[in-house]
Amino acid sequence: MLKNKITVLFICPYPTGQSPSQRFRFEQYFDLLHANAFSFDVHPFLSLSTWQVLYQPGNSLRKISGVLSGFAKRLLLLPFLWHYDFIFIHREATPVGPPWFEWTVAKVLGKKIIYDFDDAIWLPNTSKENSLVSILKWNSKVSSICKWSYVISCGNEYLCDFAKQFNSRVYLNPTTIDTERLHNPLRYLKKSNADIINIGWTGTHSTLKYLETIIPVIKSLETQFPSLIRFIVIADTKPSFKFSSFHFVPWSKETEIQDLLQFDIGLMPLTNDVWSKGKCGFKLLQYLALGIPAIASPVGVNASIIEQGVNGFLCDSLEQWENKIKTLIKSSELRKKMGESGRTKIINYYSLNSNSATFLSLFE
C-alpha cells in the first residue's frame, strides 16, 4: 500500500467507458487507486456526442466543432494542473497538431507526465472515416513526449524498445483483463449448442481489414462443414461479408462478455507489418480469459500470449489457418483443454490482479 495520498489527472482522447484501449489500460484500475488512497480526475478530449459520430461518414461540421471544443477544454484546463502530482496521458492530449499541451505541462508547469500508449502511434495509420482529422496528425510528436515524460508505460516490448530511444524510465505495462469481475465465464450462463460450432472475431471498424484476409478460409470451411459452423463477427460496424454462415452482432458494452461467450473458437489474424507489431493482443486476452481457444497470426505480442498447441495455434498461411480451425472444429475435448490453459495463462500473466503492482509503480 502507498502511504502518501497521490493526486492524478488522467488525460485521454475518448469519454470514459467507451474505448477498449482506455478501459483496459487504466480505467479498470480506478478501484485499485481508490483502495490506495489516490485522488484522481479524468479529462477526455472528445465529448460523448462527438465520439459517437467521429468514425461515421458525414457530420463534418459536428466533428470540427467537437474537436475545437476539445482544444478549448485543454487550454482552459492548464491553470488547474498545479495541484496534481502526476499527469497521466494516454496516447496524446490532442488528436491533431503539435504537442503544445504536453510541452506546457512538462516544461512550463514542471509536472510529472506518465505517458501511456498501446499502439505504434508514431506511425501514420489513417482510414477514410477519419481522413479529415488524419491530414492534421502530428505523429512525430510521440518521440518528443517520450523525452519530456517522467515515466513511460508501454503495452508490449516492441513499444518499449521505441520509447527507450528517448527515455530510460520505460515500464512494460501490458494491457490486462479483469478475470474475476468481468471476463469470468463462471459469472455468466453460457448457452451451448452441440450442433453448431461458433467461430468468432471481435474488433472495431479499423481492424476489419485484418479479418478480411482469412474470409476465404471461412468460406472453404463452410462448404466442408455445412450447417455445422457459424461465423460470428462482433463489431461497431457491420462488414459487407455475404455467405450463409456469417452472423453479425453489434458491439455493446452491456452484452460484450455474453456475446463473446458464444464463441467456441476465437480468431485474431494480423498482417506482418510494423503497425501490427505494436498491437497488444487484446482480442486474444479476451478470448483466453473466457476459456476460448484462440488462433492468431504470429505477429508481435501474439507469439507471447499463444503457446503453440497449448492454449491455441499460431498460423502464418491460409493453409495453416484452415487446418488449425478444422482441428478445433473436430475436437470438443481439445477446445476445452486449450480454453482452460488459456484462462490460466491470462490469470497468471495478463490479469488485473497480476499487474496491479506494476501499475502502482508508475506513480512512485
N, C-alpha and C positions, 0 to 999 in steps of 0.2 A: 504493500500500500504506500502511496505517495503522501507524505505528511502535510506539505505545504499546499495551500489552495492555489491552483493554477487557472488563469483565465485564457481562453482561447477563442479566436474568431475564425470560423470556417468560411472561406471564400470559395464559391463553387459556381459552375456555369448554370445549373438547372435547379428548378424547385425541388425541395426535399421530397423523397418518396417516389420520384418519377424515373430517375435514371439508374439502371443497374450498376453502372460504374460508381456512382456516389453511394448507393445503398450498401454495396458490399465492400467499398474501400474505407468508408469512415462512418456513415450514418448508423450502421448496426452496432458500433462501439459506443453510442451515446449512453447506454445504460452503464457500461463499464466506467465511463468518465464520471457519471453521477456517483457511482459507488466509491470512486476515489477522490471525491470532493472537488472535482473540476467545476468551473463555471464557464459556460460557453454560449456563443450565439452563432447563427448561421445566416449568411447573406448570399443568396443566389443572384446571378446576373439577370437571368430571364424570369419574368413573371409566369405564372401558370398559363395564363391565356396566350402569351406569346409562344411558350413551349409547345402548346397543343397544335399550333399551326406551322411551326418553324420548318418542318420537313415535309409539309404538304405543298402541292402545286398552288401557285397563285398567292393571294393575300400579301402582295409585296409591300403595300403601304403599312399594313398591320405589323409586318416583320420589321420594317425600317423603324417604325415608331417604337416597337418593343426594344430594339437594340439601342436606340438613342436614349430611351428611358433607363436602360441598364447602365449606360455610361454615366448618366446624371446621378444615379444612385451610388455608383462607385466614387464619384467625385465628392458627393455630399458625405460619404462615409469617412473620409480621411481625417477630419478633425476629432473623430470619436475613437480613434485607434490607440490613443495614448495609454489607456488602462488595461490593454490586453498584453499578456506575456508572450503569446505566440499568435502568429497569423498563419493559419493552415490553408494553403492554396492548392486546390485540386485542379490540376491541368492548366488553368490560366484564370486570371482575374477578369479579362475581357476577351471575347472570341475573335476580335479583329484588332488590327493596329499594333503599335509597339507596346512594350511592357512598361508603360508610364506609371501604372498603379504599383507594380512590384518594385520599381526603382524608387518611387517615393517612400514606400513602406520601409525598404532596406536602407537607402542612402540618406534620406531626409529625416525620417522619423526614427531610424535606428532600431526597428523592431525585428524580432527573430522570425524568419519565414521557414515554415515546414512546407516543402514543395513536394506534392504527391502526383504521380502520373502512372497510368497502367496501359499506355499505348505508345507507339513510336511517334509521338506528336510533333517531333521536329521535322517529320517528313510530310510533304503535301499528300492529302487524301481527300479528294473532293468528289461530289456527286452532282447530278443535275438538279436534285432537290435543293441543295444549299449553294448553288453556284453564285448567287448574289453575294452571299457572305464570304465564300471561299476566295473570291477575287481579292479581298482585302486581308486575307490571312497573313500573319507575320510569323511563319514557322521558325525563323531563325532566333526568335526571342527566347526559345526554350533554353538554349545554352547560356544566355545572359542571366536568366532567372536562376539557373543552377549555380552560377558563380555567386550570386547575391544571397543565396539561401543559407540558413543556419544548419538545416538538415534536409536531405532529400530522401523521399520514400518512394521506392520503385516496386512494381509488381512482379518483375522477374529479373533474372541475371542479365539478359540482353539489355534491358533498360538501365540496369545498374552500371554496366560497362560504359554506356554512353555518358551517364551522369558523372562517373568518376574521372572523366576527362577534364571536368571543370570544378569539382569539389571532392574533398576527401571524406566528408561526412555523408556517406550514402548507405542507406539501410535497405536490405531486401525485405519488403513488407508485402507478402503475397496477398492477392485477393482471397478472401475467406468466406466460409459458409457457416451459418448458424445451424449446426447439425442437431440441436436439441429443440429449439422453439419453432424453427421454420422448416428447414429441409430434413425433416424426420418422418420417415414413412409410417412409423408407429402412431403418429398423431392423426392419420388420415385413413379413411376407408377406401382401399383400392379395389376398384371393380375389375375383376378378371374375367376374360373370355377365352377359354382354351381353344376355341375355334378360329381365333384371329390373333395374328402376331402384329403388334403395332411397332413400326419403325418410325422414330421421330427425330425432329430437329427443332430447335428454338433459337430465335435471334431477332434482329431488327432488319429494317429495310436495307440498311447499309451492308449487311453481311449475307444477304440472299445470293449475292454473286458467287459466293463460295459453294453454296448448296447446289447451284445450277450445274457445277462441274460433274456431279455424280447422279444427276437425274437419269441419264441413260442406263445406269446400273439398276436404279429402282424400277424403271420400265421393263428391263430384262427379267428381273426377279418376279415382277407382276405376271409375266407370261409363264414363268416356271412354277409359280405357286398361286394359281388362280383362286380367288376367293379366300385365300389364307392370310395374305398380308394387307395391312392398311398403312399408308404413308401419311403421317401427321406432321403438319408444319404449324408451329405456334409463333406468331409474329405480329408486329404492329401494322403490317401491310400485306394484303393478300397477293401472293405471287400469281403469275399467269400460267402456271402448270395446268395441263389438261390430260389426265389419264384416270382410269377408273378407280384406282386405289387411293388417290390423293384426297386428303381431308384437311381443311383449313380451320384453325382455332384462333380467333383474335386474342392477342395477349391481354391479360388482365392481371393486375397486381393481386386482386382479391382471389382469383381462381388459379393463379400461376402454378402452385405446387400440385393441386389436384389435377390440373391439366397435364403436367409433366408425368405424373404417376400413371398415366395411360400408357406410357412408353414401355415396351419390352426391350428395345434396343435404342440407344441414343447415338446420334451421328454428329461429327464435327470435322467436315472437310475444310482444308485451307489451301491456298496457293503458297508455294515456297518462295516468298519474297521478303524484303526487309520489313515491310509493314506488318506482315503476319508474324514475323519473329518477335515483334513487340507485344503480341497478344498474350493474355494471362490465363487462357484456357477456361474461361468462366462456364461455358456450356458443359465441359467435362466435369467440372466441380459440382455442378448442379445434378447431372446425371448420376454420378457415382455416389454423391451424398444420399441420394434417394434409392440406392441399391440397384441402379440401372446399368448394365454393362454397356461400355461405350466403344465406338470405333472412330478413329481420328487419323488425320494426316500427321506424319512425324515431323512437325514444324514447331520450332520454338519450345515453349514450356510443355506442350502436349507430350513430348517424349519423356518428360519427367513425371508427369501425372499418370500416364498409362504405362503399366508394366505388361509387356507383351505376353499374351496368353494367360495373365493372372486376373486383371480387372477389365481387360478389353484387348483390342487389337490396334496396331498402327499399320496403315496402308498407304503406299505411295504410287499405286497404279489402279486403274479401273478394274483390272482383273483381280487384284487383291481385295479391293472393296467388295466385289461381288462374291468372292469365295468366303470371305470372313463373315459377311452378313448372312450368307447361306448357312454357314456353320452354326451361327447362333439361332437362326430360324429353326433348324432341325433339332436343337437340344435345349429343352427347358431346364434340365439339370445344370448344364454349363452356364446358362444365363443366370440362374440362381447363385451358383458358386462365384461367378465373376462379380455379380452385383454385391454380394456380401463382402468380397475382398475390396471392392471399390469403396464401399462405405467406410470400412476400417481405415483405408488409406487417407480418406478425407478427414476423418475424425483425428487421426494422428498428426497430420501434416498441414492441412488446409482448413481447419475449423476455427471458429471464433475463439474457442477456449484455448486451442493450441498456440494461437498467435497473440493472445492478449498481452503478454509480457513485452513482445516486440512492439506492439502499437503504443503501449505506455512509455516505452523507452525513447520514443521520438520526442517526448516533451521534457527530457532530462537536461 
